[in-house]
C-alpha cells in the first residue's frame, strides 16, 4: 500500500488556489509524490479554515505525512498540536520557538 501524503495549501472559500504559486505547489507535490510512489492529496483552505481542514481530513482517514502552508504562526501551532501522535512527518513552512515541545514528541 502506498504511503499517503496530505498537502494543505492556502486557498479561497471555494477550495481553489488563490494564485499561480499555489497551483505550482500542487503540481510539484503531485509530481514529486508520484515519482516517489506516494499517494498525494492536495486541499486548499482559507486561513480561517486550515485547522478545520486538517481535523476533518484526519478524522476521515490517516496520512503518513502532512505538508502545510499555514497562514499564521497561531494556525501552524494548532495544526502541529493536532497532528502530534497522529502522523509520522509534518512539514510546515513556518517556525516558532513555541513549536519545540510538539516537534520533539
N, C-alpha and C positions, 0 to 999 in steps of 0.2 A: 504494500500500500504506500502511495506517495506521501511524502511529508507535505503538510498544509501550512501555507503562509497567508496571514491576514494582513492586508495593507490598507491603512486608513489615511486618506488624504483630505485636505480642506476642499469642500465643495459648496454648492449652493443648496437652497431649500428643496430643490427638485432632485438632489442626489447626483448632480453633474459637476464636472470640473469647473473651476472658476476662471481658469486661464490656460494658456498653452503649456505652462510649466507643469501643472498637474497632469495634463494629457501626456506629456513626455515622461513623467514619472510613472504613470500607469503602463505605458508601452514598455519602458525599460524593466519595470518589475515583472511584467508578464514574460518578456523575452528572457531575462536572467533566470527566472523561475523555471521556465520551460527547458532551458539549457541545462539546468541542474537537476531536472527531473522532479521539480516541486509543483504542487497544485497551488495556484495563487488566486486569491480572491481580493479584488480591489473594491473599496467602498469609499464614497465621498460623503462627508457630513459637514454641516456648518460648524463654526467654532463653538456654538452653544450646544450642539448635539453630538459632539465627538465622544464624550464619555458614555452617553446613552448608546451610541452605535457599537462601541466596544462591548458594553454589558449585554446588549441584545445579541450580538454575534456569538459571544462565548456562552450564552445561555442556550442557544440552539445547537451548537456543536463546538468542538475544541479546535485549537490551532496549535501547531508545533512551534510557531514563531509569529510575532506581531511586529510590523514595521509601521510607525505612526509619525505623522507630521502634526504634532499638537499645535493648536492655535495660541496657547499661552503656557507659562510655567505652571499655573494652577491646574489647567487641564492635563498637562503632562503628569503632574503629581497624582491626580485622581486616576488616570489611566494606569500608571505604574503600580499604584497600590491595589487597584482592582485586578491586575494581571498577576500579582505576586502569588506564586504557587499554582497557577492555572495554565501556564505555558512555559516553554523552555527558554526561548530567546526573545527579548524585547529590545528593539532599536528605536530610539527617539532622536529627532534632530534638534533636541533641546537638552540642556543640563542645568541643574541647580544643586547646591550642596544638600538641600533637604531631601534629595533622592537617595543619598548614600545608604540609609538603613534598608530601603527596599531593593537597592541594586546588589547588595551583598547577600541577600537571603537566598 
